[in-house]
Amino acid sequence: MDLNVVLGAGVLLIVAYYLIRAIARPLLGLGRIAVRSAVAFLLIWAVNSLGSYAGFHIGMNLASALTIGVLGVPGAALLLAVKYFI
């Protein structure tokens, strides 16, 4: 094989490796947010199921799930405060 082909393939592999690493890192963060938002949907459903006996209801939508998914417990407290004051 020609030396230029070998060097070109090596450079291509190095560039591809760093490109995949650069793309994969944000996708992992989005995956974590998606999993946490799915868990938030389940928790909102549980709160709505148990709160139906007390007349309490939180809107089950994407914005609520993302708020809890991104912010965690403070996000849940934020939604409860908004529900209480509005």
Backbone as a printed PyTorch tensor [residue, N CA C, xyz], in Angstrom:
tensor([[[  0.8300,  -1.1730,   0.0000],
         [  0.0000,   0.0000,   0.0000],
         [  0.8810,   1.2430,   0.0000]],

        [[  0.2850,   2.2830,  -0.5020],
         [  0.9850,   3.5630,  -0.5770],
         [  0.9900,   4.2190,   0.8090]],

        [[  2.0460,   4.9310,   1.1320],
         [  2.1740,   5.5850,   2.4310],
         [  1.0900,   6.6470,   2.6230]],

        [[  0.7220,   7.3560,   1.5550],
         [ -0.3210,   8.3860,   1.6530],
         [ -1.6720,   7.7810,   2.0250]],

        [[ -1.9690,   6.6070,   1.5230],
         [ -3.2320,   5.9460,   1.8410],
         [ -3.2600,   5.5460,   3.3140]],

        [[ -2.1690,   5.0260,   3.8060],
         [ -2.0810,   4.6090,   5.2000],
         [ -2.2030,   5.8190,   6.1290]],

        [[ -1.4740,   6.8870,   5.8260],
         [ -1.5620,   8.0990,   6.6510],
         [ -2.9510,   8.7330,   6.5700]],

        [[ -3.5360,   8.7430,   5.4090],
         [ -4.8880,   9.2920,   5.2490],
         [ -5.9160,   8.4990,   6.0350]],

        [[ -5.7980,   7.1700,   6.0140],
         [ -6.7160,   6.3250,   6.7780],
         [ -6.5340,   6.5500,   8.2720]],

        [[ -5.3070,   6.7280,   8.7070],
         [ -5.0450,   6.9930,  10.1230],
         [ -5.6460,   8.3130,  10.5720]],

        [[ -5.4560,   9.3460,   9.7610],
         [ -6.0320,  10.6550,  10.0800],
         [ -7.5540,  10.5750,  10.0810]],

        [[ -8.1210,   9.8500,   9.1230],
         [ -9.5750,   9.6840,   9.0490],
         [-10.1120,   8.9900,  10.2990]],

        [[ -9.4310,   7.9650,  10.7650],
         [ -9.8640,   7.2660,  11.9780],
         [ -9.7970,   8.1640,  13.2110]],

        [[ -8.7350,   8.9670,  13.2990],
         [ -8.6010,   9.8790,  14.4430],
         [ -9.6960,  10.9410,  14.4180]],

        [[ -9.9530,  11.5130,  13.2650],
         [-11.0030,  12.5300,  13.1400],
         [-12.3690,  11.9210,  13.4390]],

        [[-12.6370,  10.7240,  12.9330],
         [-13.9120,  10.0630,  13.1750],
         [-14.1030,   9.7680,  14.6610]],

        [[-13.0440,   9.3530,  15.3320],
         [-13.1180,   9.0670,  16.7640],
         [-13.5170,  10.3050,  17.5620]],

        [[-12.8380,  11.4280,  17.3070],
         [-13.1390,  12.6560,  18.0440],
         [-14.5000,  13.2290,  17.6550]],

        [[-14.9110,  13.0510,  16.4280],
         [-16.2250,  13.5150,  15.9920],
         [-17.3370,  12.7280,  16.6920]],

        [[-17.1710,  11.4260,  16.7850],
         [-18.1670,  10.5960,  17.4660],
         [-18.2240,  10.9390,  18.9500]],

        [[-17.0650,  11.1730,  19.5650],
         [-17.0540,  11.5650,  20.9810],
         [-17.7390,  12.9050,  21.1920]],

        [[-17.5440,  13.8510,  20.2780],
         [-18.1490,  15.1730,  20.4030],
         [-19.6580,  15.1030,  20.2290]],

        [[-20.1300,  14.2140,  19.3910],
         [-21.5720,  14.0890,  19.1630],
         [-22.2300,  13.2740,  20.2640]],

        [[-21.5520,  12.2820,  20.7980],
         [-22.1460,  11.3740,  21.7780],
         [-22.3830,  12.0500,  23.1280]],

        [[-21.5360,  12.9660,  23.5090],
         [-21.6620,  13.5840,  24.8330],
         [-22.9900,  14.3310,  25.0120]],

        [[-23.4140,  15.2090,  24.0990],
         [-24.7190,  15.8540,  24.2760],
         [-25.8830,  14.8660,  24.2030]],

        [[-25.7390,  13.8230,  23.4130],
         [-26.8160,  12.8410,  23.3060],
         [-27.0030,  12.0850,  24.6140]],

        [[-25.9340,  11.8530,  25.3470],
         [-26.0690,  11.2110,  26.6540],
         [-26.8480,  12.1040,  27.6150]],

        [[-26.5880,  13.4000,  27.5700],
         [-27.3310,  14.3320,  28.4040],
         [-28.8080,  14.3580,  28.0560]],

        [[-29.1200,  14.3260,  26.7630],
         [-30.5220,  14.2870,  26.3450],
         [-31.1850,  12.9780,  26.7610]],

        [[-30.4270,  11.8950,  26.7290],
         [-30.9670,  10.6100,  27.1660],
         [-31.3090,  10.6190,  28.6460]],

        [[-30.4550,  11.2360,  29.4500],
         [-30.7220,  11.3450,  30.8900],
         [-31.9730,  12.1760,  31.1410]],

        [[-32.1160,  13.2730,  30.4290],
         [-33.3010,  14.1120,  30.5970],
         [-34.5580,  13.3540,  30.1730]],

        [[-34.4650,  12.5750,  29.0970],
         [-35.6220,  11.7950,  28.6370],
         [-36.0310,  10.7560,  29.6780]],

        [[-35.0620,  10.0820,  30.2750],
         [-35.3830,   9.0740,  31.2990],
         [-35.9750,   9.7430,  32.5320]],

        [[-35.3880,  10.8450,  32.9500],
         [-35.9060,  11.5480,  34.1310],
         [-37.3080,  12.1040,  33.8710]],

        [[-37.5760,  12.5510,  32.6410],
         [-38.9040,  13.0510,  32.3080],
         [-39.9290,  11.9160,  32.2830]],

        [[-39.5160,  10.7330,  31.8340],
         [-40.4200,   9.5780,  31.8570],
         [-40.7600,   9.1980,  33.2950]],

        [[-39.7750,   9.2440,  34.1710],
         [-40.0350,   8.9750,  35.5870],
         [-40.9430,  10.0610,  36.1600]],

        [[-40.7500,  11.2970,  35.7270],
         [-41.6000,  12.3960,  36.1940],
         [-43.0440,  12.1810,  35.7660]],

        [[-43.2710,  11.6790,  34.5420],
         [-44.6310,  11.3620,  34.1090],
         [-45.2620,  10.3550,  35.0610]],

        [[-44.5080,   9.3300,  35.4400],
         [-45.0380,   8.3180,  36.3570],
         [-45.3340,   8.9110,  37.7310]],

        [[-44.4650,   9.7950,  38.2020],
         [-44.7100,  10.4220,  39.4990],
         [-45.9100,  11.3620,  39.4610]],

        [[-46.0720,  12.0990,  38.3730],
         [-47.2520,  12.9710,  38.2410],
         [-48.5180,  12.1200,  38.2010]],

        [[-48.4530,  11.0030,  37.5000],
         [-49.6090,  10.1030,  37.4530],
         [-49.9380,   9.5820,  38.8540]],

        [[-48.8980,   9.2110,  39.6280],
         [-49.1190,   8.7130,  40.9790],
         [-49.7080,   9.8020,  41.8770]],

        [[-49.1900,  11.0220,  41.7560],
         [-49.7290,  12.1330,  42.5520],
         [-51.1800,  12.3950,  42.1690]],

        [[-51.4880,  12.3400,  40.8840],
         [-52.8610,  12.5570,  40.4500],
         [-53.7840,  11.4320,  40.9200]],

        [[-53.2780,  10.2080,  40.9220],
         [-54.0980,   9.0830,  41.3760],
         [-54.3910,   9.1820,  42.8670]],

        [[-53.3690,   9.4780,  43.6480],
         [-53.5710,   9.6050,  45.0920],
         [-54.2470,  10.9220,  45.4530]],

        [[-53.9800,  11.9580,  44.6930],
         [-54.5690,  13.2640,  44.9810],
         [-56.0230,  13.3790,  44.5810]],

        [[-56.5140,  12.4380,  43.7970],
         [-57.9240,  12.5020,  43.3880],
         [-58.8480,  12.3480,  44.5920]],

        [[-58.3850,  11.6590,  45.6340],
         [-59.1840,  11.5100,  46.8470],
         [-59.2490,  12.8100,  47.6280]],

        [[-58.2450,  13.6470,  47.4990],
         [-58.1990,  14.9160,  48.2210],
         [-58.5530,  16.1000,  47.3290]],

        [[-58.8590,  15.8400,  46.0600],
         [-59.2100,  16.9220,  45.1420],
         [-58.0040,  17.6720,  44.6060]],

        [[-56.8490,  17.0250,  44.5570],
         [-55.6270,  17.6620,  44.0910],
         [-55.2340,  17.0660,  42.7550]],

        [[-54.8440,  17.9420,  41.8210],
         [-54.5050,  17.4940,  40.4740],
         [-53.4110,  18.3820,  39.9050]],

        [[-52.3990,  17.7560,  39.3010],
         [-51.3460,  18.4780,  38.5820],
         [-51.4990,  18.1300,  37.1100]],

        [[-51.3940,  19.1220,  36.2520],
         [-51.5090,  18.8870,  34.8210],
         [-50.4280,  17.9280,  34.3320]],

        [[-50.8540,  16.8900,  33.6250],
         [-49.9160,  15.8880,  33.1330],
         [-49.6170,  16.2050,  31.6760]],

        [[-48.5410,  16.9660,  31.4560],
         [-48.1600,  17.3400,  30.1020],
         [-46.6350,  17.3590,  29.9810]],

        [[-46.1730,  17.6050,  28.7920],
         [-44.7360,  17.5620,  28.5260],
         [-43.9870,  18.6490,  29.2910]],

        [[-44.5800,  19.8260,  29.4130],
         [-43.9090,  20.9170,  30.1220],
         [-43.7010,  20.5680,  31.5930]],

        [[-44.6950,  19.9780,  32.2250],
         [-44.5620,  19.5750,  33.6270],
         [-43.5060,  18.4950,  33.7840]],

        [[-43.5230,  17.5150,  32.9040],
         [-42.5500,  16.4220,  32.9950],
         [-41.1320,  16.9250,  32.7430]],

        [[-40.9610,  17.8260,  31.7800],
         [-39.6250,  18.3730,  31.5190],
         [-39.1370,  19.2380,  32.6710]],

        [[-40.0480,  19.9690,  33.3050],
         [-39.6670,  20.7890,  34.4460],
         [-39.1350,  19.9140,  35.5690]],

        [[-39.8440,  18.8480,  35.8720],
         [-39.3890,  17.9420,  36.9210],
         [-38.1600,  17.1680,  36.4490]],

        [[-38.1310,  16.7710,  35.1770],
         [-37.0040,  16.0080,  34.6530],
         [-35.7060,  16.7810,  34.6590]],

        [[-35.7670,  18.0650,  34.3720],
         [-34.5480,  18.8840,  34.3230],
         [-34.1590,  19.3730,  35.7170]],

        [[-35.1370,  19.8550,  36.4890],
         [-34.8330,  20.4680,  37.7810],
         [-34.8730,  19.5010,  38.9520]],

        [[-35.5360,  18.3710,  38.7930],
         [-35.6100,  17.3850,  39.8710],
         [-36.6080,  17.7960,  40.9360]],

        [[-36.2350,  17.6000,  42.1970],
         [-37.1250,  17.8950,  43.3230],
         [-37.4890,  19.3870,  43.3740]],

        [[-36.5630,  20.3220,  43.1320],
         [-36.9770,  21.7260,  43.0960],
         [-38.0130,  22.0040,  41.9980]],

        [[-37.9450,  21.2930,  40.8960],
         [-38.9470,  21.4450,  39.8460],
         [-40.3090,  20.9780,  40.2950]],

        [[-40.3480,  19.8800,  41.0490],
         [-41.6140,  19.3880,  41.5920],
         [-42.1760,  20.3960,  42.5900]],

        [[-41.3000,  20.9560,  43.4280],
         [-41.7430,  21.9720,  44.3820],
         [-42.2500,  23.2160,  43.6470]],

        [[-41.6050,  23.5670,  42.5580],
         [-42.0380,  24.7050,  41.7540],
         [-43.4410,  24.4750,  41.1980]],

        [[-43.6760,  23.2890,  40.6540],
         [-45.0080,  22.9870,  40.1180],
         [-46.0700,  22.9840,  41.2120]],

        [[-45.7340,  22.4430,  42.3750],
         [-46.6860,  22.4530,  43.4850],
         [-46.9680,  23.8760,  43.9570]],

        [[-45.9390,  24.7320,  43.9910],
         [-46.1380,  26.1290,  44.3890],
         [-46.9910,  26.8710,  43.3820]],

        [[-46.7440,  26.6310,  42.0970],
         [-47.5590,  27.2830,  41.0600],
         [-49.0000,  26.8210,  41.1680]],

        [[-49.2010,  25.5420,  41.3900],
         [-50.5570,  24.9940,  41.5250],
         [-51.2460,  25.5960,  42.7460]],

        [[-50.5170,  25.7500,  43.8450],
         [-51.1020,  26.2640,  45.0820],
         [-51.4450,  27.7520,  44.9720]],

        [[-50.5690,  28.5440,  44.3620],
         [-50.7840,  29.9930,  44.3290],
         [-51.6330,  30.4610,  43.1580]],

        [[-51.7950,  29.6310,  42.1500],
         [-52.6030,  30.0640,  40.9900],
         [-53.8950,  29.3530,  40.9280]]])
